[in-house]
Amino acid sequence: MNFETPYVVYVVDDDLSIRRALQRLLRTVGLRMEGFELPADFLAFERPDLPSCLVLDVRLPGSSGLEFQRELSQLGIDIPVIFISGHGDIPMSVRAMKAGACEFFSKPFRDQELLDAIQLAIAKDKEHRRIDREIDDLRQRLAVLTARERQVFSILVTGQLNKQIGAAIGTTESTVKAHRTQIMRKMQANSLPELVRMADKLQLQMA
Amino acid sequence: MPRLNAFARESATFLDMRASRYAVSLALVAVALCLTLVLQYFESGRPTLIPFFAAIVVAAWLGGVGPGCVAAAAALPAGLYFYAKTLHTVSIAPDNVLLFFFFAACAMAGGLLSTRQRGMRDSLDRAHSELEFKAIALSSTNDALRIEMTERRRAELALADTRAKLAHSARLMALGELTASIAHEINQPLAAVATNANCCLHWLEPAHFDLEEAREAAAGVVQDSTRANEVIRRIRAMACGAPPERGPVDLNAVVREALTLVDAELRHNGVETRLALVQDLPAVSGDAVQLQQVVLNVVLNAMEAMAAVPARTLDLRTAHDDRHVALTASDTGLGFRDREPNSVFDAFVTTKPEGMGLGLSICRTIVEGHGGHMSAREAMPRGAVIEIVLPVEVSQ
């Protein structure tokens, strides 16, 4: 396993030895690491737009890692979290996993397991980012549609015929047909099933 | 009745003794008379008064003045009888009387002198025996005192031993409360050691050989294992029940050592610890482990008192003058809640729901055992201040 592509692993742990050791470990696989003593330092850091994951110590000064995980989701920071704990117990790990953590390791952890988890988390983030980008793209296309076209689009993807759509919005079948051509062009869809998948991704609201 | 009887018996003996003394003096004179008669029978010369003289002397010597006089009186007619110019008459010639009185006076004087000497000897004897008695009494009192002192010393040793054991159990209890944090303190460097060692192995593999990286990782192993070792050493010192040892102790170092054990706990509880340790603090004489225990206890108490308040600051300050070294710990916790501050040092007094109320009481015993004292007061605007004052070690 070797990450040569630019990814970042963030580590929040108040223990300098752990941060240094992790830095060395990640260097062996060519990963860039940014270490932080306090959660606030992590929040203040200007994060590059790169696939990344966060390795978080459960026991943090002032607050617990679990609280910080909650805080992150409240702040809308969507990043895969891997917990490491000096004295992890089962209820704690269950809570962490329920809150969406990728993994939960007790110190001392197995380096390879941690690296595997980091790889998985980064892959997850990469996929996440890809989907995000795709949705962004679709949203941009959607934004070009007129209000009328958007209305037709939302009914169209439910599988209704042009005639039925025309009746629903009070227009002729040929007008609906013209709208439909516009929608397919603007959304860059080659077929109706593709358009339906796009609508799915956009979670388009039914009119 | 029994008392009266006893009195009668005693006076009878007394009378008996007096009477027998007089009887003895009369008997002596009678013996002297017989002796003179016997002497005269064998030697028809001029009679001698020496037997009477001897009788009076002996009577006075044995019986004192009274019997001496009686003997003299009894000897008078006999002496006159024998010593008169006209032998064997009782008629009195003036020069005979004079001679006899002279003779009697000499006899009395001799007797009295010897009586006095005897009296003096008696009182000397009495004094001597009294002295002997007193000496015996004194030595037995001495023995009793010595036994008492040994007992006392043994009791004191037992007390000191009990106190040390109590302090030890209190230490173990404090360590028990810190188990999670101590496990964390040991696990952290151990995790770092394992990771560093793995990194070192990685860089030593031919595929990605990098000596500089490997060396750096190995240095990390050394550093972190030293740290783990330090934590274990401190815990062992706290946990072991070795008897307290006296030696010069740097209170600043004591504070720092104690803090390393609770550092993680303090940070986890969001306590900001501020240290103001003066430089060149004179050493105090005492046991470093016990003093660390006191600091640990004070810090843990402060931390618990601040658990329910939002702003948690613990100030630890050292100061000194010519003869004393002081450590002040002030927190921003709930304080004493209308209680007399110094009552926290009483046994079984606690502000904690599940506390035993022994910690600070033991701390005070330890501090007082070091010749110092411990006091508590309210902090302004809120919280508690605990002050420990210890005497500076006097260099011999």
HADDOCK unambig.tbl for C-alpha pairs under 7 A between the chains (distance, minus, plus):
assign (segid A and resid 17 and name CA) (segid B and resid 189 and name CA) 6.45 0.50 0.50
assign (segid A and resid 17 and name CA) (segid B and resid 192 and name CA) 5.92 0.50 0.50
assign (segid A and resid 17 and name CA) (segid B and resid 224 and name CA) 6.82 0.50 0.50
assign (segid A and resid 18 and name CA) (segid B and resid 188 and name CA) 6.62 0.50 0.50
assign (segid A and resid 18 and name CA) (segid B and resid 192 and name CA) 5.20 0.50 0.50
assign (segid A and resid 21 and name CA) (segid B and resid 192 and name CA) 5.29 0.50 0.50
assign (segid A and resid 21 and name CA) (segid B and resid 195 and name CA) 5.87 0.50 0.50
assign (segid A and resid 21 and name CA) (segid B and resid 196 and name CA) 5.50 0.50 0.50
assign (segid A and resid 24 and name CA) (segid B and resid 199 and name CA) 6.53 0.50 0.50
assign (segid A and resid 25 and name CA) (segid B and resid 195 and name CA) 6.57 0.50 0.50
assign (segid A and resid 25 and name CA) (segid B and resid 199 and name CA) 5.66 0.50 0.50
assign (segid A and resid 28 and name CA) (segid B and resid 199 and name CA) 6.67 0.50 0.50
assign (segid A and resid 59 and name CA) (segid B and resid 268 and name CA) 6.66 0.50 0.50
assign (segid A and resid 60 and name CA) (segid B and resid 268 and name CA) 6.12 0.50 0.50
assign (segid A and resid 61 and name CA) (segid B and resid 267 and name CA) 4.86 0.50 0.50
assign (segid A and resid 61 and name CA) (segid B and resid 268 and name CA) 4.76 0.50 0.50
assign (segid A and resid 61 and name CA) (segid B and resid 270 and name CA) 5.85 0.50 0.50
assign (segid A and resid 62 and name CA) (segid B and resid 267 and name CA) 6.33 0.50 0.50
assign (segid A and resid 62 and name CA) (segid B and resid 268 and name CA) 5.48 0.50 0.50
assign (segid A and resid 62 and name CA) (segid B and resid 269 and name CA) 5.78 0.50 0.50
assign (segid A and resid 62 and name CA) (segid B and resid 270 and name CA) 3.85 0.50 0.50
assign (segid A and resid 63 and name CA) (segid B and resid 268 and name CA) 6.98 0.50 0.50
assign (segid A and resid 86 and name CA) (segid B and resid 184 and name CA) 4.94 0.50 0.50
assign (segid A and resid 86 and name CA) (segid B and resid 187 and name CA) 5.93 0.50 0.50
assign (segid A and resid 86 and name CA) (segid B and resid 188 and name CA) 6.53 0.50 0.50
assign (segid A and resid 87 and name CA) (segid B and resid 184 and name CA) 6.27 0.50 0.50
assign (segid A and resid 107 and name CA) (segid B and resid 187 and name CA) 6.16 0.50 0.50
assign (segid A and resid 107 and name CA) (segid B and resid 188 and name CA) 6.93 0.50 0.50
assign (segid A and resid 107 and name CA) (segid B and resid 191 and name CA) 5.59 0.50 0.50
assign (segid A and resid 108 and name CA) (segid B and resid 187 and name CA) 6.32 0.50 0.50
assign (segid A and resid 108 and name CA) (segid B and resid 190 and name CA) 6.38 0.50 0.50
assign (segid A and resid 108 and name CA) (segid B and resid 191 and name CA) 3.99 0.50 0.50
assign (segid A and resid 109 and name CA) (segid B and resid 191 and name CA) 6.59 0.50 0.50
assign (segid A and resid 111 and name CA) (segid B and resid 195 and name CA) 6.25 0.50 0.50
